Amino acid sequence: MGLFDVGAEGAREPLLNNLKSLGIKASDIEFVIFSHLHFDHFINIELFPNATVYTTNEELDYALSDEPEQHGDFNYIKSSLYYYKNRFTLLYPQDQVYDGKIVALPGHTKGSIGFESEGCIFTGDALKYATEAKNKSTTYAYYNKQMADSSIRAIVARNKIIIPGHDPVFKLENDNIAYLNDASVEVYKKKDSCVSIFLKEV
């Protein structure tokens, strides 16, 4: 069983309560895949001491460099990232992990990724809201808006159920947003918690 992103401090209690309601202890989580390393997707990693944690070399190097600040991006907590640096297992686009595939989705940050599994794609903040999919354009990007818009178009072109960074699960049907019952896609996601949970026996 694993997580895709783990949220900010404000999501900590809802996240643990959601896991508890599913009969899952934090110690049961075997892996966490990070879409990117902004604090609101990363900071609760301390709750999951038994998990293998994944990011890309590109995102980790970018997060620890001075480059984000040059883009006005102050969403990395570098002291925490340095602390956990040696715990990361590095991924690369197209890597197959846990019955899914890593997808490069740059733009929001330099190393943003998604995770494609069966009929779903977890996007992190590469696609934050359903309206971004409908408009095929990002509401904002720290690293590069043109690349972010291209990533959104790539997500939409996959024609899959989308689990976005800050909105409920949805699918586009004839360019209209259709929000879905989370349970129907083996996903439990609390709106605005920045946390996507996918349950896989591995």
CYANA upper distance limits for C-alpha pairs under 8 A (distance plus 0.5 A):
  1 MET  CA     28 ASP  CA      7.76
  1 MET  CA     29 ILE  CA      6.01
  1 MET  CA     30 GLU  CA      6.18
  1 MET  CA     31 PHE  CA      7.43
  1 MET  CA    198 PHE  CA      7.39
  1 MET  CA    199 LEU  CA      5.36
  1 MET  CA    200 LYS  CA      5.25
  1 MET  CA    201 GLU  CA      6.20
  1 MET  CA    202 VAL  CA      7.19
  2 GLY  CA     29 ILE  CA      5.88
  2 GLY  CA     30 GLU  CA      6.17
  2 GLY  CA     31 PHE  CA      5.27
  2 GLY  CA     32 VAL  CA      6.07
  2 GLY  CA     33 ILE  CA      8.35
  2 GLY  CA    197 ILE  CA      7.10
  2 GLY  CA    198 PHE  CA      6.37
  2 GLY  CA    199 LEU  CA      6.65
  2 GLY  CA    200 LYS  CA      7.40
  3 LEU  CA     29 ILE  CA      7.89
  3 LEU  CA     31 PHE  CA      6.99
  3 LEU  CA     32 VAL  CA      5.21
  3 LEU  CA     33 ILE  CA      6.86
  3 LEU  CA    195 VAL  CA      8.21
  3 LEU  CA    196 SER  CA      6.73
  3 LEU  CA    197 ILE  CA      5.14
  3 LEU  CA    198 PHE  CA      6.35
  3 LEU  CA    199 LEU  CA      8.46
  4 PHE  CA     32 VAL  CA      6.17
  4 PHE  CA     33 ILE  CA      5.34
  4 PHE  CA     34 PHE  CA      6.33
  4 PHE  CA     35 SER  CA      7.56
  4 PHE  CA    122 PHE  CA      7.94
  4 PHE  CA    195 VAL  CA      7.30
  4 PHE  CA    196 SER  CA      5.77
  4 PHE  CA    197 ILE  CA      6.49
  4 PHE  CA    198 PHE  CA      7.71
  5 ASP  CA     32 VAL  CA      7.11
  5 ASP  CA     33 ILE  CA      6.66
  5 ASP  CA     34 PHE  CA      5.41
  5 ASP  CA     35 SER  CA      6.93
  5 ASP  CA     41 HIS  CA      5.54
  5 ASP  CA     42 PHE  CA      6.72
  5 ASP  CA    124 GLY  CA      8.04
  5 ASP  CA    194 CYS  CA      7.64
  5 ASP  CA    195 VAL  CA      5.98
  5 ASP  CA    196 SER  CA      6.85
  6 VAL  CA     15 LEU  CA      8.43
  6 VAL  CA     32 VAL  CA      8.29
  6 VAL  CA     34 PHE  CA      8.50
  6 VAL  CA     40 ASP  CA      8.31
  6 VAL  CA     41 HIS  CA      5.78
  6 VAL  CA     42 PHE  CA      6.11
  6 VAL  CA     43 ILE  CA      7.57
  6 VAL  CA     44 ASN  CA      6.02
  6 VAL  CA     45 ILE  CA      6.89
  6 VAL  CA    194 CYS  CA      7.55
  6 VAL  CA    195 VAL  CA      5.68
  6 VAL  CA    196 SER  CA      7.98
  7 GLY  CA     11 ALA  CA      6.12
  7 GLY  CA     12 ARG  CA      7.57
  7 GLY  CA     39 PHE  CA      8.01
  7 GLY  CA     40 ASP  CA      5.33
  7 GLY  CA     41 HIS  CA      4.64
  7 GLY  CA     42 PHE  CA      6.37
  7 GLY  CA     43 ILE  CA      6.96
  7 GLY  CA     44 ASN  CA      6.53
  7 GLY  CA    193 SER  CA      6.71
  7 GLY  CA    194 CYS  CA      5.47
  7 GLY  CA    195 VAL  CA      5.77
  8 ALA  CA     12 ARG  CA      7.24
  8 ALA  CA     39 PHE  CA      6.67
  8 ALA  CA     40 ASP  CA      4.45
  8 ALA  CA     41 HIS  CA      6.50
  8 ALA  CA     42 PHE  CA      7.34
  8 ALA  CA     43 ILE  CA      6.08
  8 ALA  CA     44 ASN  CA      6.73
  8 ALA  CA    193 SER  CA      8.18
  8 ALA  CA    194 CYS  CA      7.93
  9 GLU  CA     40 ASP  CA      8.04
  9 GLU  CA     43 ILE  CA      7.40
  9 GLU  CA     44 ASN  CA      7.13
 10 GLY  CA    193 SER  CA      8.26
 11 ALA  CA     15 LEU  CA      6.33
 11 ALA  CA    193 SER  CA      5.68
 11 ALA  CA    194 CYS  CA      7.97
 11 ALA  CA    195 VAL  CA      8.29
 12 ARG  CA     16 LEU  CA      6.75
 12 ARG  CA     44 ASN  CA      7.17
 13 GLU  CA     17 ASN  CA      6.54
 14 PRO  CA     18 ASN  CA      6.41
 14 PRO  CA    190 LYS  CA      8.37
 14 PRO  CA    193 SER  CA      8.19
 15 LEU  CA     19 LEU  CA      6.74
 15 LEU  CA    193 SER  CA      8.24
 15 LEU  CA    195 VAL  CA      7.93
 16 LEU  CA     20 LYS  CA      6.59
 16 LEU  CA     25 LYS  CA      8.46
 16 LEU  CA     26 ALA  CA      7.77
 17 ASN  CA     21 SER  CA      6.62
 18 ASN  CA     22 LEU  CA      6.99
 18 ASN  CA    188 TYR  CA      8.41
 19 LEU  CA     23 GLY  CA      6.88
 19 LEU  CA     24 ILE  CA      5.50
 19 LEU  CA     25 LYS  CA      7.02
 19 LEU  CA     26 ALA  CA      7.95
 20 LYS  CA     24 ILE  CA      5.79
 20 LYS  CA     25 LYS  CA      6.83
 24 ILE  CA     28 ASP  CA      6.79
 24 ILE  CA     29 ILE  CA      8.37
 25 LYS  CA     29 ILE  CA      7.80
 26 ALA  CA     47 LEU  CA      6.96
 26 ALA  CA     48 PHE  CA      6.11
 27 SER  CA     48 PHE  CA      6.54
 27 SER  CA     49 PRO  CA      7.37
 27 SER  CA     50 ASN  CA      6.45
 27 SER  CA     51 ALA  CA      8.31
 28 ASP  CA     50 ASN  CA      8.07
 29 ILE  CA     48 PHE  CA      7.08
 29 ILE  CA     50 ASN  CA      7.39
 29 ILE  CA     51 ALA  CA      6.22
 30 GLU  CA     50 ASN  CA      6.83
 30 GLU  CA     51 ALA  CA      4.88
 30 GLU  CA     52 THR  CA      6.66
 31 PHE  CA     50 ASN  CA      8.48
 31 PHE  CA     51 ALA  CA      4.93
 31 PHE  CA     52 THR  CA      4.98
 31 PHE  CA     53 VAL  CA      6.18
 31 PHE  CA     54 TYR  CA      8.18
 32 VAL  CA     51 ALA  CA      6.87
 32 VAL  CA     52 THR  CA      6.77
 32 VAL  CA     53 VAL  CA      5.31
 32 VAL  CA     54 TYR  CA      6.67
 33 ILE  CA     53 VAL  CA      6.51
 33 ILE  CA     54 TYR  CA      5.24
 33 ILE  CA     55 THR  CA      6.83
 34 PHE  CA     41 HIS  CA      7.77
 34 PHE  CA     42 PHE  CA      7.63
 34 PHE  CA     53 VAL  CA      8.11
 34 PHE  CA     54 TYR  CA      6.57
 34 PHE  CA     55 THR  CA      5.95
 34 PHE  CA    113 ILE  CA      8.30
 35 SER  CA     41 HIS  CA      8.26
 35 SER  CA     55 THR  CA      7.76
 35 SER  CA    112 SER  CA      6.00
 35 SER  CA    113 ILE  CA      5.40
 35 SER  CA    114 GLY  CA      6.33
 35 SER  CA    115 PHE  CA      8.50
 35 SER  CA    123 THR  CA      7.48
 35 SER  CA    124 GLY  CA      5.62
 35 SER  CA    125 ASP  CA      7.93
 36 HIS  CA     41 HIS  CA      7.64
 36 HIS  CA     42 PHE  CA      8.32
 36 HIS  CA     55 THR  CA      7.68
 36 HIS  CA     59 GLU  CA      6.99
 36 HIS  CA    109 THR  CA      7.65
 36 HIS  CA    111 GLY  CA      7.17
 36 HIS  CA    112 SER  CA      5.55
 36 HIS  CA    113 ILE  CA      7.29
 36 HIS  CA    124 GLY  CA      7.86
 36 HIS  CA    125 ASP  CA      8.48
 37 LEU  CA     41 HIS  CA      6.84
 37 LEU  CA     42 PHE  CA      6.04
 37 LEU  CA     59 GLU  CA      7.72
 37 LEU  CA     60 LEU  CA      7.96
 37 LEU  CA     63 ALA  CA      7.43
 37 LEU  CA     76 TYR  CA      7.10
 38 HIS  CA     42 PHE  CA      6.64
 38 HIS  CA     75 ASN  CA      5.57
 38 HIS  CA     76 TYR  CA      5.40
 38 HIS  CA     77 ILE  CA      8.00
 39 PHE  CA     43 ILE  CA      5.63
 39 PHE  CA     75 ASN  CA      6.34
 39 PHE  CA     76 TYR  CA      6.02
 39 PHE  CA     77 ILE  CA      6.61
 40 ASP  CA     75 ASN  CA      8.40
 40 ASP  CA    194 CYS  CA      7.32
 41 HIS  CA    194 CYS  CA      6.65
 41 HIS  CA    195 VAL  CA      7.64
 43 ILE  CA     80 SER  CA      8.22
 44 ASN  CA     48 PHE  CA      8.40
 45 ILE  CA     49 PRO  CA      8.18
 52 THR  CA     87 ARG  CA      8.23
 52 THR  CA     88 PHE  CA      7.91
 52 THR  CA     89 THR  CA      7.73
 53 VAL  CA     87 ARG  CA      7.35
 53 VAL  CA     88 PHE  CA      5.76
 53 VAL  CA     89 THR  CA      6.55
 54 TYR  CA     88 PHE  CA      5.98
 54 TYR  CA     89 THR  CA      5.40
 54 TYR  CA     90 LEU  CA      6.26
 54 TYR  CA     91 LEU  CA      6.97
 55 THR  CA     59 GLU  CA      7.40
 55 THR  CA     60 LEU  CA      7.46
 55 THR  CA     88 PHE  CA      7.09
 55 THR  CA     89 THR  CA      7.10
 55 THR  CA     90 LEU  CA      5.81
 55 THR  CA     91 LEU  CA      6.26
 56 THR  CA     60 LEU  CA      6.74
 56 THR  CA     90 LEU  CA      5.43
 56 THR  CA     91 LEU  CA      5.21
 56 THR  CA     92 TYR  CA      6.44
 56 THR  CA    111 GLY  CA      7.24
 57 ASN  CA     61 ASP  CA      6.46
 57 ASN  CA     90 LEU  CA      6.24
 57 ASN  CA     91 LEU  CA      7.52
 57 ASN  CA     92 TYR  CA      8.18
 57 ASN  CA    111 GLY  CA      8.46
 58 GLU  CA     62 TYR  CA      6.53
 58 GLU  CA    110 LYS  CA      7.60
 58 GLU  CA    111 GLY  CA      5.65
 59 GLU  CA     63 ALA  CA      6.43
 59 GLU  CA    109 THR  CA      8.07
 59 GLU  CA    110 LYS  CA      6.72
 59 GLU  CA    111 GLY  CA      4.47
 59 GLU  CA    112 SER  CA      7.18
 60 LEU  CA     64 LEU  CA      6.73
 60 LEU  CA    111 GLY  CA      8.26
 61 ASP  CA     65 SER  CA      6.65
 62 TYR  CA     66 ASP  CA      8.28
 62 TYR  CA     67 GLU  CA      7.11
 62 TYR  CA     68 PRO  CA      7.56
 62 TYR  CA    110 LYS  CA      7.24
 62 TYR  CA    111 GLY  CA      7.82
 63 ALA  CA     67 GLU  CA      8.35
 63 ALA  CA     68 PRO  CA      7.29
 63 ALA  CA     76 TYR  CA      6.98
 63 ALA  CA     78 LYS  CA      7.90
 64 LEU  CA     78 LYS  CA      6.83
 64 LEU  CA     81 LEU  CA      7.94
 64 LEU  CA     82 TYR  CA      8.19
 66 ASP  CA     70 GLN  CA      7.43
 67 GLU  CA     71 HIS  CA      7.32
 68 PRO  CA     72 GLY  CA      6.97
 68 PRO  CA     73 ASP  CA      5.43
 68 PRO  CA     74 PHE  CA      7.35
 68 PRO  CA    142 TYR  CA      8.31
 68 PRO  CA    143 TYR  CA      7.97
 69 GLU  CA     73 ASP  CA      5.54
 69 GLU  CA     74 PHE  CA      6.42
 71 HIS  CA    142 TYR  CA      6.52
 71 HIS  CA    143 TYR  CA      6.74
 72 GLY  CA    142 TYR  CA      7.49
 73 ASP  CA    142 TYR  CA      6.46
 76 TYR  CA     81 LEU  CA      8.49
 77 ILE  CA     81 LEU  CA      6.98
 78 LYS  CA     82 TYR  CA      6.52
 79 SER  CA     83 TYR  CA      6.74
 80 SER  CA     84 TYR  CA      6.82
 81 LEU  CA     85 LYS  CA      6.13
 84 TYR  CA     88 PHE  CA      7.46
 91 LEU  CA     95 ASP  CA      7.09
 91 LEU  CA    102 ILE  CA      8.16
 92 TYR  CA    102 ILE  CA      7.45
 93 PRO  CA    101 LYS  CA      8.28
 93 PRO  CA    102 ILE  CA      5.57
 93 PRO  CA    103 VAL  CA      5.66
 93 PRO  CA    104 ALA  CA      5.81
 93 PRO  CA    113 ILE  CA      8.25
 94 GLN  CA    101 LYS  CA      6.17
 94 GLN  CA    102 ILE  CA      5.57
 94 GLN  CA    103 VAL  CA      6.45
 94 GLN  CA    104 ALA  CA      8.38
 95 ASP  CA    101 LYS  CA      6.10
 95 ASP  CA    102 ILE  CA      5.88
 96 GLN  CA    100 GLY  CA      6.10
 96 GLN  CA    101 LYS  CA      5.01
 96 GLN  CA    102 ILE  CA      7.06
 97 VAL  CA    101 LYS  CA      6.48
 97 VAL  CA    102 ILE  CA      7.96
 98 TYR  CA    200 LYS  CA      8.31
 98 TYR  CA    202 VAL  CA      7.20
 99 ASP  CA    117 SER  CA      7.03
 99 ASP  CA    118 GLU  CA      8.47
100 GLY  CA    115 PHE  CA      7.09
100 GLY  CA    116 GLU  CA      5.90
100 GLY  CA    117 SER  CA      4.82
100 GLY  CA    118 GLU  CA      7.57
101 LYS  CA    115 PHE  CA      6.18
101 LYS  CA    116 GLU  CA      5.64
101 LYS  CA    117 SER  CA      7.06
102 ILE  CA    113 ILE  CA      7.21
102 ILE  CA    114 GLY  CA      6.39
102 ILE  CA    115 PHE  CA      5.30
102 ILE  CA    116 GLU  CA      6.92
103 VAL  CA    113 ILE  CA      5.97
103 VAL  CA    114 GLY  CA      5.42
103 VAL  CA    115 PHE  CA      6.36
103 VAL  CA    116 GLU  CA      7.40
104 ALA  CA    111 GLY  CA      7.95
104 ALA  CA    112 SER  CA      7.04
104 ALA  CA    113 ILE  CA      5.14
104 ALA  CA    114 GLY  CA      6.93
105 LEU  CA    111 GLY  CA      7.91
105 LEU  CA    112 SER  CA      5.73
105 LEU  CA    113 ILE  CA      5.26
105 LEU  CA    114 GLY  CA      6.83
105 LEU  CA    123 THR  CA      8.41
105 LEU  CA    126 ALA  CA      6.55
105 LEU  CA    148 ALA  CA      7.78
105 LEU  CA    151 SER  CA      5.52
105 LEU  CA    152 ILE  CA      8.38
106 PRO  CA    110 LYS  CA      5.78
106 PRO  CA    111 GLY  CA      6.03
106 PRO  CA    112 SER  CA      5.33
106 PRO  CA    113 ILE  CA      7.28
106 PRO  CA    126 ALA  CA      7.58
106 PRO  CA    144 ASN  CA      8.48
106 PRO  CA    147 MET  CA      6.59
106 PRO  CA    148 ALA  CA      6.52
106 PRO  CA    151 SER  CA      7.00
107 GLY  CA    111 GLY  CA      8.33
107 GLY  CA    112 SER  CA      7.51
107 GLY  CA    126 ALA  CA      7.50
107 GLY  CA    141 ALA  CA      6.65
107 GLY  CA    142 TYR  CA      7.64
107 GLY  CA    143 TYR  CA      5.81
107 GLY  CA    144 ASN  CA      5.18
107 GLY  CA    145 LYS  CA      6.43
107 GLY  CA    146 GLN  CA      7.67
107 GLY  CA    147 MET  CA      5.13
107 GLY  CA    148 ALA  CA      4.31
107 GLY  CA    149 ASP  CA      8.05
107 GLY  CA    151 SER  CA      7.71
108 HIS  CA    112 SER  CA      7.13
108 HIS  CA    125 ASP  CA      7.06
108 HIS  CA    126 ALA  CA      6.14
108 HIS  CA    140 TYR  CA      7.95
108 HIS  CA    141 ALA  CA      4.81
108 HIS  CA    142 TYR  CA      5.78
108 HIS  CA    143 TYR  CA      6.04
108 HIS  CA    144 ASN  CA      7.14
108 HIS  CA    145 LYS  CA      7.78
108 HIS  CA    148 ALA  CA      6.19
109 THR  CA    141 ALA  CA      7.71
109 THR  CA    142 TYR  CA      6.49
109 THR  CA    143 TYR  CA      5.43
109 THR  CA    144 ASN  CA      8.03
110 LYS  CA    143 TYR  CA      6.38
110 LYS  CA    144 ASN  CA      8.35
112 SER  CA    124 GLY  CA      8.29
112 SER  CA    125 ASP  CA      8.29
112 SER  CA    126 ALA  CA      7.10
113 ILE  CA    123 THR  CA      7.48
113 ILE  CA    124 GLY  CA      7.92
113 ILE  CA    126 ALA  CA      7.95
114 GLY  CA    121 ILE  CA      7.26
114 GLY  CA    122 PHE  CA      5.86
114 GLY  CA    123 THR  CA      5.04
114 GLY  CA    124 GLY  CA      6.99
114 GLY  CA    126 ALA  CA      8.22
115 PHE  CA    121 ILE  CA      6.14
115 PHE  CA    122 PHE  CA      5.57
115 PHE  CA    123 THR  CA      7.27
116 GLU  CA    120 CYS  CA      6.38
116 GLU  CA    121 ILE  CA      4.81
116 GLU  CA    122 PHE  CA      6.82
117 SER  CA    121 ILE  CA      6.68
119 GLY  CA    160 LYS  CA      5.94
119 GLY  CA    161 ILE  CA      6.59
120 CYS  CA    160 LYS  CA      5.77
120 CYS  CA    161 ILE  CA      5.03
120 CYS  CA    162 ILE  CA      6.33
120 CYS  CA    163 ILE  CA      7.72
120 CYS  CA    185 VAL  CA      8.08
121 ILE  CA    155 ILE  CA      8.23
121 ILE  CA    160 LYS  CA      6.96
121 ILE  CA    161 ILE  CA      6.77
121 ILE  CA    162 ILE  CA      5.67
121 ILE  CA    163 ILE  CA      6.61
122 PHE  CA    162 ILE  CA      6.70
122 PHE  CA    163 ILE  CA      5.22
122 PHE  CA    164 PRO  CA      6.72
122 PHE  CA    196 SER  CA      8.23
123 THR  CA    127 LEU  CA      6.18
123 THR  CA    128 LYS  CA      8.15
123 THR  CA    155 ILE  CA      8.43
123 THR  CA    162 ILE  CA      7.68
123 THR  CA    163 ILE  CA      6.67
123 THR  CA    164 PRO  CA      5.68
123 THR  CA    165 GLY  CA      6.84
124 GLY  CA    128 LYS  CA      7.16
124 GLY  CA    163 ILE  CA      8.27
124 GLY  CA    164 PRO  CA      6.13
124 GLY  CA    165 GLY  CA      4.67
124 GLY  CA    166 HIS  CA      8.44
124 GLY  CA    194 CYS  CA      8.42
125 ASP  CA    164 PRO  CA      7.31
125 ASP  CA    165 GLY  CA      5.23
125 ASP  CA    166 HIS  CA      7.93
126 ALA  CA    148 ALA  CA      6.99
126 ALA  CA    151 SER  CA      7.24
126 ALA  CA    152 ILE  CA      7.21
126 ALA  CA    164 PRO  CA      8.46
126 ALA  CA    165 GLY  CA      8.07
127 LEU  CA    132 GLU  CA      6.97
127 LEU  CA    133 ALA  CA      7.57
127 LEU  CA    138 THR  CA      7.59
127 LEU  CA    152 ILE  CA      6.59
127 LEU  CA    164 PRO  CA      6.04
127 LEU  CA    165 GLY  CA      6.85
128 LYS  CA    132 GLU  CA      7.56
128 LYS  CA    164 PRO  CA      5.61
128 LYS  CA    165 GLY  CA      4.92
128 LYS  CA    166 HIS  CA      5.52
128 LYS  CA    167 ASP  CA      7.10
129 TYR  CA    133 ALA  CA      7.73
129 TYR  CA    164 PRO  CA      6.65
129 TYR  CA    165 GLY  CA      7.47
129 TYR  CA    166 HIS  CA      6.37
129 TYR  CA    167 ASP  CA      5.72
130 ALA  CA    134 LYS  CA      6.96
130 ALA  CA    164 PRO  CA      7.85
130 ALA  CA    167 ASP  CA      7.22
130 ALA  CA    170 PHE  CA      7.56
130 ALA  CA    177 ILE  CA      7.21
131 THR  CA    135 ASN  CA      6.49
131 THR  CA    177 ILE  CA      8.30
132 GLU  CA    136 LYS  CA      5.96
132 GLU  CA    137 SER  CA      5.77
132 GLU  CA    138 THR  CA      5.92
132 GLU  CA    139 THR  CA      7.23
132 GLU  CA    152 ILE  CA      7.89
133 ALA  CA    137 SER  CA      7.46
133 ALA  CA    152 ILE  CA      6.89
133 ALA  CA    153 ARG  CA      8.02
133 ALA  CA    156 VAL  CA      6.79
133 ALA  CA    172 LEU  CA      8.30
134 LYS  CA    172 LEU  CA      7.90
134 LYS  CA    175 ASP  CA      6.54
134 LYS  CA    176 ASN  CA      7.44
134 LYS  CA    177 ILE  CA      7.58
136 LYS  CA    149 ASP  CA      6.97
136 LYS  CA    152 ILE  CA      6.36
136 LYS  CA    153 ARG  CA      6.15
136 LYS  CA    156 VAL  CA      8.20
137 SER  CA    148 ALA  CA      8.12
137 SER  CA    149 ASP  CA      5.34
137 SER  CA    152 ILE  CA      7.09
137 SER  CA    153 ARG  CA      8.29
138 THR  CA    145 LYS  CA      7.62
138 THR  CA    148 ALA  CA      6.88
138 THR  CA    149 ASP  CA      6.16
138 THR  CA    152 ILE  CA      7.77
140 TYR  CA    145 LYS  CA      7.45
141 ALA  CA    145 LYS  CA      5.71
141 ALA  CA    148 ALA  CA      6.97
144 ASN  CA    148 ALA  CA      6.68
145 LYS  CA    149 ASP  CA      6.56
146 GLN  CA    150 SER  CA      6.78
147 MET  CA    151 SER  CA      6.69
148 ALA  CA    152 ILE  CA      6.83
149 ASP  CA    153 ARG  CA      6.82
150 SER  CA    154 ALA  CA      6.74
151 SER  CA    155 ILE  CA      6.74
152 ILE  CA    156 VAL  CA      6.74
153 ARG  CA    157 ALA  CA      6.55
154 ALA  CA    158 ARG  CA      7.07
155 ILE  CA    159 ASN  CA      7.98
156 VAL  CA    160 LYS  CA      7.97
156 VAL  CA    172 LEU  CA      8.42
159 ASN  CA    171 LYS  CA      8.36
159 ASN  CA    172 LEU  CA      8.05
160 LYS  CA    171 LYS  CA      7.25
161 ILE  CA    169 VAL  CA      7.66
161 ILE  CA    170 PHE  CA      6.47
161 ILE  CA    171 LYS  CA      5.41
161 ILE  CA    172 LEU  CA      8.46
162 ILE  CA    169 VAL  CA      6.32
162 ILE  CA    170 PHE  CA      6.01
162 ILE  CA    171 LYS  CA      6.46
163 ILE  CA    167 ASP  CA      8.18
163 ILE  CA    168 PRO  CA      7.35
163 ILE  CA    169 VAL  CA      5.26
163 ILE  CA    170 PHE  CA      7.32
163 ILE  CA    196 SER  CA      7.83
164 PRO  CA    168 PRO  CA      7.47
164 PRO  CA    169 VAL  CA      7.22
165 GLY  CA    192 ASP  CA      8.49
165 GLY  CA    194 CYS  CA      6.04
165 GLY  CA    195 VAL  CA      7.95
165 GLY  CA    196 SER  CA      8.46
166 HIS  CA    191 LYS  CA      7.09
166 HIS  CA    192 ASP  CA      5.44
166 HIS  CA    193 SER  CA      7.56
166 HIS  CA    194 CYS  CA      6.03
167 ASP  CA    191 LYS  CA      6.06
167 ASP  CA    192 ASP  CA      6.65
168 PRO  CA    179 TYR  CA      7.28
168 PRO  CA    180 LEU  CA      8.27
168 PRO  CA    189 LYS  CA      7.38
168 PRO  CA    190 LYS  CA      7.78
168 PRO  CA    191 LYS  CA      6.01
169 VAL  CA    179 TYR  CA      6.37
169 VAL  CA    180 LEU  CA      6.24
169 VAL  CA    181 ASN  CA      8.05
169 VAL  CA    182 ASP  CA      6.89
169 VAL  CA    189 LYS  CA      8.11
170 PHE  CA    177 ILE  CA      7.09
170 PHE  CA    178 ALA  CA      5.87
170 PHE  CA    179 TYR  CA      4.58
170 PHE  CA    180 LEU  CA      5.76
171 LYS  CA    177 ILE  CA      6.58
171 LYS  CA    178 ALA  CA      5.75
171 LYS  CA    179 TYR  CA      6.94
171 LYS  CA    180 LEU  CA      7.80
172 LEU  CA    176 ASN  CA      5.84
172 LEU  CA    177 ILE  CA      5.40
172 LEU  CA    178 ALA  CA      6.49
173 GLU  CA    177 ILE  CA      6.93
173 GLU  CA    178 ALA  CA      7.10
180 LEU  CA    184 SER  CA      8.01
181 ASN  CA    185 VAL  CA      8.07
182 ASP  CA    186 GLU  CA      7.20
182 ASP  CA    187 VAL  CA      5.72
182 ASP  CA    188 TYR  CA      6.12
182 ASP  CA    189 LYS  CA      7.38
183 ALA  CA    187 VAL  CA      6.17
183 ALA  CA    188 TYR  CA      6.99
186 GLU  CA    198 PHE  CA      6.87
186 GLU  CA    199 LEU  CA      7.02
187 VAL  CA    196 SER  CA      7.65
187 VAL  CA    197 ILE  CA      6.35
187 VAL  CA    198 PHE  CA      5.62
187 VAL  CA    199 LEU  CA      7.52
188 TYR  CA    196 SER  CA      7.13
188 TYR  CA    197 ILE  CA      6.00
188 TYR  CA    198 PHE  CA      7.38
189 LYS  CA    193 SER  CA      8.24
189 LYS  CA    195 VAL  CA      6.78
189 LYS  CA    196 SER  CA      5.58
189 LYS  CA    197 ILE  CA      6.74
190 LYS  CA    194 CYS  CA      8.35
190 LYS  CA    195 VAL  CA      7.51
190 LYS  CA    196 SER  CA      8.24
